[in-house]
Structure formats: C-alpha cells, structure tokens
Amino acid sequence: MNAREPAAAAPRPVVRLTGVGLRYGKTPALEDIYLDIPAGCMVGFIGPDGVGKSSLFSLIAGSRAIRFGVVEVLGGSMADRGHRRTVCPRVAFMPQGLGRNLYPTLSVFENADFFARLFGHGRRERERRIFELLRATGLEPFSDRPAGKLSGGMKQKLGLCCALIHDPDLLVLDEPTTGVDPLSRRQFWELIDRIRAKRPRMSVLVATAYMEEAARFDWLVAMNAGRVLATGSPPELLAQTGTATLEEAFIALLPPSQREGYRPVVIPPREVGVSAEAAIEAHDLTMRFGEFTAVDHVSFRIGRGEIFGFLGSNGCGKTTTMKMLTGLLPASEGEAWLFGRPVDPHDIDTRRRVGYMTQSFSLYGELTVWQNLVLHARLFRLPEEGIPARVKEMSERFGLTEVMESLPDALPLGRRQRLSLAVAMIHGPEMLILDEPTSGVDPVARDGFWQIMVDLARRDGVTIFISTHFMNEAERCDRISLMHAGRVLVSDAPAALIEKRGVETLEEAFIGYLEEAAGEVPEGLPETAGETAAAVAPVGAPAVPAVDADSGFFSLRRLFSYTRREALELLRDPIRLTLALLGSAILMFVMGYGISLDVEDLSFAVLDRDQTTLSRDYALNLAGSRYFSERPPITDYADLDRRMRAGEISLAIEIPPGFGRDLLRGTPVAVGAWIDGAMPTRAETVRGYVQGMHAQWLSALARQHTVGSSAAGAATIETRFRYNPDVKSLPAMVPAVIPLLLMMIPAMLTALSVVREKELGSIVNLYVTPVTRLEFLLGKQIPYVALAMLNFLLLTVLAVFVFRVPLKGSFPALAVAALLYVVAATALGLVISTFMRSQIAALFGTALLTLLPAVQFSGMIDPVSSLEGAGAVIGKAYPTTHFLTIARGTFSKGLDFSDLHASFLSLALAVPILIGLGGALLRKQEH
C-alpha cells in the first residue's frame, strides 16, 4: 500500500511526493508513490536492492530528472530549475557506494576543500569548517592521505564531511554503511546523532539494507517493487505486523504472492561425531599486490559438512582468500589444502569436488537458464548421456522449472541467485565456496537460499564456506571467522564468541574484537572525537553563509575549483601526464617521417634488348638520379613479373631492339615503362619522374647530336617551386601534423576527463551542487588547454630543431592561433563527452571524430576548394582547416597576422560556438 496521508502528529514535511513514478526503458523503478516525509527526523528507507530506494533519493536530491508526478523538497518543486538552484545549497546528497562522490587521488583535505569551494566559502571559512569536521570525524591525522587509500569506514566519514561542509537542512544518505565493518558503522551513526543533537532542525534521509540500523531511526518507509509498503516508527511497524524484529515485519508487509510458502530457516544441529577430516585447511595464507598486503597470514580449518562463515567488511580480504583457495589466485606465501591435497589450479579432479559462486553471479546473460546449466555441466565433463537428468534434477531442486527458457537478466534477483547456486552445484561438488551470495536479496529469497544451503550441509554432507557482512546470517553458521584488514581476528562458534566477549549480540562481539585489534582507539577516530563533534555545529553559533553559492549565474570560485581539482588529478597520474606530453612527440616522429609523399631511391631494373652504348647511357641517366636506385638487369618478361610481384622492383624499363639506331635516324621509338600501380598516387608520381627524366635525356641528346626538332622541342618551360624549392614532403607534412595532433590528443583527454566522472559516479557532484554547466566545462577545460599549449611548444621545437623545418613567419601569430585552436579542440572534446558514457567509447569516438575530418576535409592532402557537397561544408567549418592554413603560412610562406586575418576570425568564432554547444548538450540532471 502507499502512504497517501502523513500521520496527524507528524511535523511539516521536508519532502512531499505525489504520484511519483520512474522507468528505465520498459522496467518500472517507482510506481505511484504518495509520501509525506516529516522534517527534523531521521527517516530510514528499508528494502532490498532494486526496490527503488536509490532512484527515489536521486529524485529528491535533484540529480535525476522527474518524469512522472511531483517531488517537493523544502517547500518547492524539484521540477522547477529555479527552485533546484535555490534549494541546492540546503541539500546534501551522499550517493550509494564507498566514496563514490570522492576523488581517489586527492587527499582528505583536498576533497573537503573542493566541496567547500563549490559552495562558495572563502579561504579562512573553508579551513575552519574543514578542520572542525576532520577533527570531529577523527580524520585530522589523515588529512594528507589520498582518499583512495582510506578504509571503507574512513571513506564514508570523509563523504559525510564533504556533505556537511555547507550546513545542509536536508541530508540524503544512500546506503552509507553498506560493506563497512560494524565498528565503523557504529562510529558513523554516533557521529550523525551528535551532529543532529547540535542541529535539531536538520532532516536526514537514509537508505539501508541493515535492519538493525533501521531500528534506531525515528521514522521508516518500507519499500518493495517500486512501491511503499508501509510507513511509521519502528515500534509502530512491529505493532502493525505483530512481529519481534524489523526483518520479520518487512516479510509480513510483503504482498501475499511474494511470501507465499515462506518458512523461517530451520537449522538442525550438526550431528555429533561427524568426520573430523578437514575439507579446507590454510596455514599462513598471504596475498600481496605490490606493496599492499590484501591477506596477511590467514590460518583456519573447516571440517567436512560444516557451515563456515567468513565475516568482514568490503575490502578486508574475504574474496581474495576464496580465490586463493579455488586456485584462481596463486598465494604469495603460505599453504592451503582441499580434501587433504595442496591447492593446484591444474588439479581438475580436486576442482571437480568444489563449486564456486562469485559475488557477481557467473552466468552468461545471452544463454537461457537451461543452456547455462548444460554449459557448466559440460565444462565439468559430466557424461553427456547423464546431463539432461542432472539439469532436470537441479531445476526441480532449486525451483527453476518454470523459467528454463528465460535469460538470467530477466529473472528476479532471488531466482538469479538460485540459478547461480544450481550452476555451482551442477557437477555435484562436495564443497561450496560462496562469496556474499545474498547481497541485495530480499529477506524471503535470502531465507529460502539459506534453507537450501542448510539442507545441502545437513542432508548431503556438503561443506559450505560462505562470506557475508550480515550478522544474522553469520549466526546461522556452525563456526565463523571474523576478518579485518587482511587478518583473521578470531574463529569460533557464534554463540561462543558472544559468550567470550560477555556481550548480547554478535555485532557487539565483532566490535569488541575490532577495538582490541586497533588498540582500543579505532583507526580514524581519536579518543576526543566525542568532545570535538560539537564543533561541527556549535549551539547558537550562526552559520556562515556561502559567499557565492547561489549568487549570480557564474562563479569563478566554482570554476577554478574544478580547474584546481583536475590539475591535481592530472599531475598525480604520471602515466596519463607522460603520455599526454610524450605521446604527441612520438606521433610527431612517426607521422613526420612515416607519412611522406616523396619518391626517392625507387628500385628499378632494365630489360635492355638493344645492348648499345646509347641504350646503356639511357639506363645510366635514370640510375644517376636521386629518385631511382638500379637493380640487376631483367632477363625476360617472366623475370620482370616475378620481381615486381615480390616487391623487389617498382619500375621496369624495357628498351626495344634497334633503340639507338632508330633514335639517331629520327625514327619514332617506344620505350616501355612498367610501373607498380598498387598505390595509384605514388604510381602517378613515378610516371611524372620517368617522363621528366626521359625528356631531359632527349634534350641532352639533341644538343650532342643535333637531331632536330624530332628529338627536342625548340621551346621549353622551366619550372621553379616557391616556399619548398626541393619539393620535399617534410616541410609540407610537419606543419600539417602539428594541427592534427593538437586536435586529436587534447580533444581526447578532455572528453575522457568528463566521461571518467560518469563512469566513477562523481558526476553526481555536478548534479547536486550549485556549480553550473558552463563552470563545470570551463573548469575541466583549462588544464588541458595549458597542457595542449605545452604540446604546441614541444612540437614547434621538434619541427624547427629536429626536422629542420624553418619557421619563416611570425611566431606570435602562430602561438595565438594555436591558443585559439586548442581551446576549440578541447571544446570539441567536451561536446563529444556529452553523448559518451564509457571511456572506451569516448576514446574511439573522439579519435574518429577528430582524425577523419582533419585528414580528409581540412586540406591536409587535397585542397578544401576541390571538395564538394558535405565535404566542402565540413572543410570550411572545421577548425583544423584554418589552423592548417596558419601553420603552413607561418612555417613556409613567412606570413603574419595581417596576411591570415580570415583564418584567425574563423578560429575565434569556433571557440564560443563549441563551448556553447557543449554547455547546451551537457545535462545538469541524469535522465
């Protein structure tokens, strides 16, 4: 059901949702949501992955465009652009995912400083707020540590600092503690409670997958399949459903069809006196990735038929340990045994006794359920005649009979989970290794999955090794290991661990072991944290307003915050920076020397059927030219064909019998010239050379023998080439390569800088902060303009001092043109980035959209005046055309500003047009 009316006693709503819906293609994410969220409360949204919590939060925070219904936040509609801009400084959004809105190469302080700049704080105010927040969260000792090197809990604390930097009235937290260890979770919520105590009017919306967390919230919204099931305080929901826990309450609130046949998990006690043989044994198992130790001397022993749980936060080493046990990763140190045999990835007999289910469900999306099962049965070399019966058995046991012809992606998450388990069990393994198999699954499907595993362990004697970060799941295991920072803290039965610590819950026991491992002062939280938290928002202290957060359309502070951040990231990525600088120089050498239209040292051979002094003189005339290099004579037509096929010669001269005699008599003579025409342009050049050499030889012969007009004309044309007297390719190609590289590489780097934010999720900072599209684009563009100008200087130095191409014209004119050109090139990269969603697509798309017009339509090979139709339009409008004219004019013709004003005007017009187009196409909300 939907909560269409708030409770009478509820405060004025901070958020009001009326008929809200959302679809991703044909898939509904939210349907007909009516909800009033009270102000000044901590409101929890509970439900498994995929029920619409994140989608709803993105609509409330303004990061996603509203398609259906009305979303009112802080008294206005989020569909109104003006209201979004006004309310933006009053809302803070922390998206789902550990540190998703953070920048891994920036330090803790630099991340917080970036957000403070976006909200318009001056330097002194920024520093005050940042140090107070870092001190309150215990991050002050780590202010210089890169965000990418923080633990999961510390990343979430930093994300909270960045969200609170501008004193929001509404704080939206999308699963802020998922995958974080219990101690960091407790510290996070204690910090939120202290902040709320000092700022009682602040409203907090939280999505969570942990029901024990939800019990501490003031008000709850239970969601399923894009709809609201119920709302109320935790005691109200428990009373409404007549249950003892929120998880049981949530199950009771589900539609009858979804909980039909549901039964709580029943775990029979493990038989006394079962085999003491070890299924898995590990001694000092260690895994290092460079200097980072992911697993640090882990030891444990798992008996046959035991359900053994691996409990720990994301990144603590659970998955790495499992991969070492299955042979997918070779251990750096230590030993492991499966069924008494050393782990060996090539030991197929032992691997057949193990089934492995990964976090991401290793299924083939293009194959049906039936085809996935058959494929894995064949991969494990089951007898072909027994595969149909085994597939039928698995489908019946795991409830897949009705969906055998469906694709995995079309299945609900719970059924896809059961399919993945069936695939892992298809070959009848004696052991199952399951890596967080229930993450994001609803409680009914999770309990059904656990009942299957319990039955496998108790009835079939299958050893279960399962990793999880849900405490209630860990309590179902026979024994568990608590893991943190790559180390196993303790291993024992859950009840025994609770008893040893003298606490009431397994979570409290885990926290106790974590505190003990950290020396009583947990990492990232000093003993004074409780006292300094008050500094975040002192009672009665007036909030210092953001200087410039909502004043005016354009803010240089916000613009330069992106410039500074982009420059820092670029400087701290030596590979990207080196390739950006040296890549253009390498390509300059390749293109400058490799792309040449010169035909020199052309291999040729002569088939001389005359063998006279005159015929030999004719052949020597060719051999003496720098354009030709003579090879051994040709013996016959077969030899000519063989050598030209093999590429040994590109030109064959056939001198007929009686050549000398007939020539001196004035009788017409036909000399054969066989040219390799595989490359037409080169073949035409060779023909011109041969004809020129032929005419020159005849003229010399006429002067020596006075053979008359039949051998040489009375008048000749003397050709002289200006600007490039030797007609060499290098002086023409090098000035043309510079515009090509200054278009391709800067555009590519700029496009990648935007698309990378889309991939990593940090683009949400554009959506939910006051920064405008133009500020965002110009801020990201400036570092790459500066980098492109360095490239220009490097390429110019190479052209003059390495390639020996003199710069005859005005260098200031060339430099100003280069600046306009690289601004246009980077702006083009920004335009391309607006419709690309992956870095691979951006890389190939930018390369194609810059190289093709630059080479084909900009006058590099053929004059723009010779183009017709669309090619002519592209050629006249494309910036490379005009910078190529300026580059060739300054390098070869000695031109300056006054001679090239038309090209300068075209470049100057391209800059605002491309920047404006990028700003128009970039979306300030996700669609």
Secondary structure, 3 states (H helix, E strand, C coil): CCCCCCCCCCCCEEEEEEEEEEEECCEEEEEEEEEEEECCCEEEEECCCCCCHHHHHHHHHCCECCCEEEEEECCEECCCHHHHHHHHHHEEEECCCCCCCCCCCCEHHHHHHHHHHHCCCCHHHHHHHHHHHHHHHCCHHHCCCEHHHCCHHHHHHHHHHHHHCCCCCEEEEECCCCCCCHHHHHHHHHHHHHHHHHCCCCEEEEEECCHHHHCCCCEEEEEECCEEEEEECHHHHHHHHCCCCHHHHHHHHCCHHHHCCCCCCCCCCCCCCCCCCEEEEEEEEEEEECCEEEEEEEEEEEECCCEEEEECCCCCCHHHHHHHHCCCCCCCEEEEEECCEECCCCCHHHHCCEEEECCCCCCCCCCCHHHHHHHHHHHCCCCHHHHHHHHHHHHHHCCCHHHCCCCHHHCCHHHHHHHHHHHHHCCCCCEEEEECCCCCCCHHHHHHHHHHHHHHHHHHCCEEEEEECCHHHHCCCCEEEEEECCEEEEEECHHHHHHHHCCCCHHHHHHHHHHHHCCCCCCCCCCCHHHHHHHHCCCCCCCCCCCCCCCCCCCHHHHHHHHHHHHHHHHCCHHHHHHHHHHHHHHHHHHHHHCCCCCCCEEEEEEECCCCHHHHHHHHHHHCCCCEEECCCCCCHHHHHHHHHCCCCCEEEEECCCHHHHHHHCCCCCCEEEECCCCHHHHHHHHHHHHHHHHHHHHHHHHHHCCCCCCCCCCCCCCCCCCCCCCCCHHHHHHHHHHHHHHHHHHHHHHHHHHHHHHHCCCHHHHHCCCCHHHHHHHHHHHHHHHHHHHHHHHHHHHHHHCCCCCCCCHHHHHHHHHHHHHHHHHHHHHHHCCCCCHHHHHHHHHHHHHHHHHHCCCCCCCHHHCCHHHHHHHHHCHHHHHHHHHHHHHHCCCCHHHCHHHHHHHHHHHHHHHHHHHHHCCCCEC
